Amino acid sequence: MTKIMALCLAVFLISVPAGLAQKNKDPVTRSVSGVVTTPDNKLVVGAVVQLTDTKTKQVRSFYTQEHGDYYFHGLSPDIDYSLTATYQGATSNTRTLSVYDSRKDAVLDLKINPKK
């Protein structure tokens, strides 16, 4: 009986580190979301939000939804991203999702600047 228990214990001890290593291989990602508003704080439906990977310069775009909201997922925690919104020729200031921002689900609201 003790040989069986020792064998079970050995199998358990060998499999635990393998299971932990498998968990560490899961890709860690983050997301960013927010709303786009006008200078007088009205929600903007149909604004184009552009997310730029500052390393590769790849751009992803999203049209704001019914409540002025946008969402990007599957983002690397090791890359800075810049975000801007454009609506009817007006743009927002650029916001940055930094590698130093450790939030898994960051929220960055964008405000469209008045046209000049």
N, C-alpha and C positions, 0 to 999 in steps of 0.2 A: 504494500500500500504506500509506503513512503517513497519508493522509486517512482510510482505513478505521480504522486504529488510533486516530487522534484522535477519530473519531466514536464508536467503542466506548468510549473513555475518558470522553468527555463524557456518554454515556448512563449509564455506571457511576456517575460522580460525581453525577449528578442523582438516580439511583435509590437510592443508599445513604442519604442523609438522609431520604428518604420512607420507607424501610424501618425506620429507627431511630425515626422519629416514630410509626409504626404500633405498634411494640413498646411505647412509652410510653403508648399509649391503652388497653392491656390493664388491666382493673381489678385493683388490688392488694387482696387480702383476707388475712385471717388466721383462725386457728381457735383454739379453746380446748377442752381435754379434761382429764380427770382421773378420780379415783375418789372414791367416797363411803364413809366408814367410820364405825363406831360409836366410842364413847369407848374401847373396849378393842381398837380397830384391826381389827375384823371388817368385811369387805366388805358393803355394803348393796345388795341387789338390790331394785328396785322403788321406790327413793327418787325423788322428783320434784325435778329440778334446774331452777331457773328462772334464765334469763339476761335481764337487763333492760338495754335501751338507755337510758342515762342522759339522752340528749338528747330522744328522742321518748317515752320511758316504755313502748315496745313490749316485750312479754314473750314469750319463747320458752321452751317447756318440753321436758324430755327425761326419760324414765324410765330409771334406771340398768339396765344389762344384767346378764348372768350373772356378770360379774366386778366388779360395782359401778361400772362405768365409764360415762361420758357423753362426748358430743362435740357441739360446735357449730361450724359452718363458715360461710364466706362473710361474715365479720365485717369491718366497716370498721376500718382502722387509725386513723381520725380520730375515733373515738367511744370513750368509756369505757363499760364494761359491768360490771354487778354480778351476782354469782352467789350463790345460796343453795340449799340442799338441805333438803327436808322429808321426814320418814319417821315414820309412826304418831304424828303430833302433835308430834314433836320437830323442831327445826330446827338448821341449822349457822349459824355466824357468816357474815356477808356478806364475800365476797372481791371484789376489784375487778381487772378487766383494764383497765389504764390505757393511754392513748394513748402514754405514755412507755415502755411495755413494747414493745420493738421485735421481739420474737420472732414469727415467722410462725406457729409452732405452739406456743402457750403451754400449759403444764400447771399447773392449779390444783386441788389435791385439797381436798375438803371433809370436815369431821368433824362428825357429828351431835352436838349437845350433849345431855347426859343430861336426861331429863325432871325437872322440879322438882315 
